[in-house]
Amino acid sequence: MSILVHVKNKMRDQFLYILFFMMVFSLVGYLIPRFYFQFVDKTVYYEIRLPIRMEEREHRACDFAKVIVERKALVDISASGIVELRSIRDDGSGVRDIVDKQFRELTILKSENNSFNVVTSRWVIPCNTEKGRYVFEGMITYEVNGIKKYTPLKTEEFIIR
């Protein structure tokens, strides 16, 4: 009878060890890749050449500004973007005041041969925009392996007449 109790206690201890190490290996298996992609991986998965070219440098309020984006994506990405229309102050301070914000949901396909592709887009210039110098600036936010990544965007300066 004492042998059965001893075997039972030994099996219980072994089961607890197995359960403990299973939890430790699962935790380590989760944390190491997260740590790598958060702190070590500096790969730029989505890149835009800046400044983004404008097809025309003069526009009017209520126009669509045609922008030519040279971009490279290493993987297929679902992203969200914010594009701000900013007026450039004439006082020489370089301060850019936000005039309008546009939000976009994007599906970005992997670039062929890991090279830059050209994408043409049309961005709205609101009807209440006053005359002056402007620039579009913004940020694309996407996730790779559960980690948020960011890509800035900025166009060349243009004029509203």
C-alpha positions as CSV (number, residue, x, y, z in Angstrom):
1,M,0.0,0.0,0.0
2,S,2.8,2.4,0.8
3,I,4.3,1.8,-2.6
4,L,1.0,2.9,-4.2
5,V,1.0,6.1,-2.1
6,H,4.7,6.8,-3.0
7,V,4.0,6.3,-6.7
8,K,0.9,8.5,-6.5
9,N,2.9,11.3,-4.8
10,K,5.7,10.9,-7.4
11,M,3.2,11.1,-10.3
12,R,1.6,14.2,-8.8
13,D,5.0,15.9,-8.4
14,Q,6.0,15.0,-11.9
15,F,2.7,16.3,-13.3
16,L,3.2,19.6,-11.4
17,Y,6.7,19.9,-12.8
18,I,5.4,19.2,-16.3
19,L,2.7,21.8,-15.9
20,F,5.1,24.4,-14.5
21,F,7.6,24.0,-17.3
22,M,4.9,24.0,-19.9
23,M,3.7,27.4,-18.6
24,V,7.3,28.7,-18.5
25,F,8.1,27.6,-22.1
26,S,4.8,29.0,-23.3
27,L,5.5,32.4,-21.6
28,V,9.0,32.5,-23.0
29,G,7.8,31.5,-26.4
30,Y,5.4,34.4,-26.3
31,L,7.8,37.0,-24.8
32,I,10.9,36.4,-26.9
33,P,9.3,37.2,-30.3
34,R,7.4,40.2,-28.9
35,F,10.6,41.5,-27.4
36,Y,12.4,41.0,-30.7
37,F,9.8,42.7,-32.9
38,Q,9.3,45.5,-30.3
39,F,12.9,46.4,-29.5
40,V,15.4,44.7,-31.9
41,D,13.7,44.6,-35.3
42,K,14.3,47.9,-37.0
43,T,13.1,46.8,-40.4
44,V,11.0,49.4,-42.2
45,Y,8.1,47.4,-43.6
46,Y,6.5,50.4,-45.3
47,E,8.5,53.2,-46.7
48,I,7.5,56.4,-48.5
49,R,10.0,58.6,-50.3
50,L,9.8,62.1,-49.0
51,P,8.8,64.7,-49.9
52,I,5.8,63.3,-51.8
53,R,5.6,65.0,-55.2
54,M,2.7,67.1,-56.3
55,E,1.6,67.0,-59.9
56,E,0.8,70.7,-59.8
57,R,2.1,73.3,-57.4
58,E,-0.9,75.7,-57.6
59,H,-4.4,74.8,-56.6
60,R,-7.7,76.4,-55.7
61,A,-10.0,75.7,-52.9
62,C,-12.4,72.8,-53.6
63,D,-9.8,71.2,-55.9
64,F,-8.3,67.8,-55.7
65,A,-4.5,67.8,-55.3
66,K,-2.9,65.0,-57.3
67,V,0.0,63.5,-55.4
68,I,2.6,61.0,-56.7
69,V,3.6,58.6,-53.9
70,E,6.7,56.5,-54.3
71,R,6.3,53.7,-51.8
72,K,7.7,50.3,-50.9
73,A,6.0,47.6,-48.8
74,L,7.8,44.5,-47.7
75,V,4.5,42.7,-46.6
76,D,0.8,43.1,-47.2
77,I,-0.5,45.7,-44.7
78,S,-3.8,47.0,-43.5
79,A,-3.2,50.5,-42.3
80,S,-4.9,53.7,-41.2
81,G,-3.7,57.1,-42.2
82,I,-4.2,60.7,-41.2
83,V,-3.4,63.4,-43.7
84,E,-3.4,67.0,-42.4
85,L,-3.5,70.1,-44.7
86,R,-1.3,72.6,-43.0
87,S,-0.9,76.3,-43.8
88,I,2.7,77.7,-43.6
89,R,2.9,81.0,-41.7
90,D,4.5,83.9,-43.6
91,D,6.3,85.2,-40.6
92,G,9.3,83.0,-41.3
93,S,8.8,80.9,-38.1
94,G,8.2,77.7,-40.0
95,V,5.1,77.1,-38.0
96,R,2.4,75.0,-39.8
97,D,-1.2,75.5,-38.7
98,I,-3.6,72.6,-39.2
99,V,-6.4,73.6,-41.6
100,D,-8.0,70.2,-42.3
101,K,-7.6,66.5,-41.3
102,Q,-8.5,63.5,-43.5
103,F,-8.6,60.0,-42.3
104,R,-8.1,56.9,-44.5
105,E,-8.2,53.2,-44.2
106,L,-5.7,51.6,-46.5
107,T,-4.9,48.2,-47.9
108,I,-1.3,48.2,-49.0
109,L,0.0,45.3,-51.1
110,K,3.5,44.0,-51.0
111,S,5.8,45.7,-53.6
112,E,7.1,43.5,-56.4
113,N,10.8,42.7,-56.2
114,N,11.0,44.9,-53.0
115,S,11.3,48.0,-55.1
116,F,9.5,51.3,-55.0
117,N,6.2,51.5,-56.8
118,V,4.5,54.7,-57.9
119,V,0.9,55.3,-56.7
120,T,-1.1,58.3,-57.7
121,S,-3.7,59.6,-55.3
122,R,-6.1,62.6,-55.1
123,W,-6.3,64.5,-51.8
124,V,-9.1,67.0,-51.1
125,I,-8.4,70.7,-50.6
126,P,-11.4,72.0,-48.6
127,C,-13.6,74.7,-50.0
128,N,-13.0,77.0,-47.0
129,T,-9.2,77.1,-47.6
130,E,-7.7,80.6,-47.8
131,K,-5.0,81.7,-50.2
132,G,-1.4,80.9,-49.1
133,R,1.3,78.3,-48.9
134,Y,0.4,74.8,-47.8
135,V,1.7,71.4,-47.3
136,F,0.1,68.0,-46.6
137,E,1.6,66.1,-43.6
138,G,0.5,63.0,-41.9
139,M,1.2,59.5,-40.6
140,I,0.5,56.0,-41.7
141,T,-0.1,53.5,-38.8
142,Y,0.1,49.8,-39.3
143,E,0.8,46.6,-37.4
144,V,3.5,43.9,-38.2
145,N,3.6,40.9,-35.9
146,G,1.3,42.6,-33.4
147,I,3.6,45.7,-33.0
148,K,2.5,49.1,-34.2
149,K,4.7,50.8,-36.8
150,Y,4.6,54.3,-38.2
151,T,5.5,55.9,-41.5
152,P,5.5,59.7,-41.9
153,L,4.3,61.5,-45.0
154,K,4.9,65.0,-46.2
155,T,4.3,66.6,-49.6
156,E,6.2,69.4,-51.4
157,E,4.9,72.9,-50.6
158,F,2.1,74.2,-52.9
159,I,0.1,77.4,-53.2
160,I,-3.6,78.0,-53.0
161,R,-4.7,80.9,-55.2
